[in-house]
Amino acid sequence: MREHPELKHVPLSSHLYPFARLQPEGMEYSEHIARQYERLRGAFGFDGLMLGDGLCGFGSIWDPDLYADKEDTIPQWTRFYRVVADAVHHFQGVLLAYDQMGSSFLEARIHGVDYRELGQAGLDILVYQSYPQAWGGFWLEEFQSRFDLIANSKNLATIKSALAGTNAQVFYTVELGDSVEKWPVAPGRTEEQMAKLDTLSDGRFLVWANDVLARLPGQTVKPGGLEVRDGCEQ
């Protein structure tokens, strides 16, 4: 951010503005991401790229209705994905991306992204953010009917239908608990989630695995969250 003030935060959101032209590089942000992937692949042999939160339409975690007037930015988001996808596919890599905060296909459109267009632009895997247990004190109290498992099922079905005929697949997130954010998962509810969403998707995407990893043989968790495996900090 200090070197690129043009990547300013989107107001009332933790996200960066995605369509900035970077200075002094003289290139679009999407082109910069593509160049960075090329360098990382050359150095480490990465076989794909995951676009995280904030890179799939405009939104705010605190107010799901904020930025629900961005349908006119669909062409810009589609071009963004095409630029990145072309670079990843040039090296036979796979492009994944988180969705627009667990929205339905039509709701995502008013936030700026058309999933079908993203699939046609080269997105390989859309990761639908299904969180029927995470942050229950906020999401499931303030917006229960929009983010609970019933809503997840309805929304995921619209996305799977919209992507029919493209090469893009849809995975959904499975929560594994988070000792840092202090929320657990109930195995029974996770089983219910998988039973409902497996048939509506192409696979599962495991998230928040720090508790699981901490319980693996030969691992402990140090103060501050650093994992120790075989005596080496990870």
Buried (B, 14 or more C-beta within 10 A) or exposed (E): EEEBEBBEEBEEBEBBBBEBEBEEEEBBBBBBBBEEBBEEBEEEEBEBBBBEBBBBBBBBBEEBEBBBEBBEBBEBBBBBBBBBBBBBEEBEBBBBBBBBBBBBBEBBBBBBBBBBBBBBBBBBBBBBBBBBBBBBEEBBEEBEEBBBBEBBBEBBBBBBEBBEEBEBBBBBBBBBBBEEEEBEBEEEEBEEBBEBBEEBBBEBBEBBBBBEEBEEEEEEBEEEEEBBEEEEEE
